[in-house]
Amino acid sequence: MGNYVLDFYSSEYKLAIEADGGQHYEDIGKKKDEIRTRELSKLGIEIIRFSDIDILNNIEGVCEAIVTVIENRKISPSPLSSPQRGEEIILARKQL
């Protein structure tokens, strides 16, 4: 998409799902992700990110978080909203 390769993408929901390894949590990785998110949001694409560890150890929570984002986008699509990390969505659901 643009200059970027997305891990997973739904054109119907303009939703990108990224599986992030450890390099994404280092300063340079965080900076690159911020730029990438900003550029893709200009195209109306929302990005949610999950750590590789969370995907491996909590796939049900990851799937629930993705479904929640899709449901929210169906109700009120907001292509310029700031993206959440998948872990934040999972934690928010656990607090409900």
C-alpha positions in Angstrom: 0.0 0.0 0.0 1.7 3.1 -1.1 5.4 2.5 -0.3 4.6 0.0 2.4 4.0 -3.7 2.6 1.3 -4.6 5.1 1.1 -7.9 7.0 -2.7 -8.1 6.6 -5.1 -5.7 4.9 -8.8 -5.5 4.5 -9.8 -3.1 1.7 -13.4 -3.3 2.7 -12.6 -1.8 6.1 -9.4 0.0 5.2 -7.8 -1.8 8.1 -4.2 -3.0 8.3 -3.2 -5.6 10.9 0.5 -5.7 11.8 2.3 -8.5 13.6 5.2 -6.7 15.3 8.4 -8.4 16.4 10.9 -7.1 19.0 12.5 -4.5 16.6 9.2 -2.5 16.6 9.6 -1.8 20.3 13.1 -0.3 20.0 13.4 3.5 19.5 14.2 3.3 15.8 11.4 0.8 15.2 8.9 3.0 17.0 9.9 6.0 15.0 9.5 4.1 11.7 6.1 2.8 12.8 4.9 6.3 13.7 5.9 7.6 10.2 4.3 4.6 8.5 1.1 5.0 10.5 0.9 8.7 9.7 1.4 8.1 6.0 -1.1 5.3 5.8 -3.7 7.2 7.8 -3.5 9.9 5.1 -5.0 7.1 2.8 -7.7 6.5 5.4 -6.1 3.2 6.6 -6.3 2.4 10.3 -3.5 0.2 11.6 -3.7 -2.1 14.6 -0.6 -3.8 15.9 -0.1 -6.9 17.9 3.2 -8.3 19.2 4.3 -11.6 17.9 4.2 -13.0 21.4 0.5 -11.9 21.9 -0.4 -13.6 18.6 1.3 -16.8 19.6 0.0 -16.9 23.2 -3.3 -15.1 23.0 -4.8 -15.6 19.5 -8.4 -15.5 20.8 -7.8 -12.1 22.4 -6.2 -10.9 19.2 -9.2 -12.1 17.1 -11.6 -10.5 19.5 -9.7 -7.2 19.3 -9.8 -7.3 15.5 -13.5 -8.0 15.5 -14.1 -5.1 17.9 -12.2 -2.7 15.6 -14.2 -3.9 12.5 -17.5 -3.5 14.4 -16.5 0.0 15.4 -15.5 0.9 11.8 -18.9 -0.4 10.6 -20.7 1.9 13.0 -18.5 5.1 12.6 -15.6 4.8 10.3 -12.9 7.3 11.3 -10.0 7.0 8.9 -8.0 9.7 10.6 -8.2 8.4 14.2 -5.0 7.5 16.0 -4.3 3.8 15.8 -4.4 1.6 18.9 -2.0 -1.2 19.5 -3.8 -4.5 19.6 -2.6 -5.0 23.2 -4.5 -1.8 24.2 -7.7 -3.2 22.7 -7.3 -6.5 24.5 -6.7 -4.8 27.8 -9.7 -2.5 27.4 -11.9 -5.5 26.7 -10.6 -7.3 29.8 -11.6 -4.3 31.9 -15.2 -4.3 30.7 
